[in-house]
Amino acid sequence: MDYYFDILGVASILEVLQTPTPGEAKAYLTSRECSLDRILASLTDVTQKRAWDYNTLAQIVINYWLRQAEAIQRWQQSLLHLGQEGVLVWPMCRVCGLN
């Protein structure tokens, strides 16, 4: 099964709370910190609840992290600037769930 992962960027908590919840094939996750460890830790709950393959998603996230170092540094700075009001937002989904 193929999966999709991307970091959308930084948003205010209020914006995230006002966003509709996606269907079963998609998940939007948030964190107050932009770290690989935090994102990988969040995969455990999502993969268990949705019967997704943790190892495959973890590898996708790690590869993304290695390729997007500059963007990740910008998001880390944005989170520091927003303080407690900001969260990092990233979607994950099965590729078949994109339609």
ZISULLIN-V112031 format. One line per field, one symbol per residue. ss: DSSP state (H for helix, E for strand, - for the rest). phi: phi as a letter, one per 40 degrees, with the letter a starting at -180 (. if undefined). Layout:
ss = ???
phi = ???
//
This chain:
ss = --EEEEEEEEEEHHHHH--------EEEEEE----HHHHHHHHHHHHHHH---HHHHHHHHHHHHHH-HHHHHHHHHHHHHHHHHEEEEEEEEEHHHH-
phi = .cbbaabchbbcdcdccccccccccbabbbacbbbcdccccccdcccccbfccdccccccccccdccbdcccccccccccccgccbbcbacbacdcccc
//
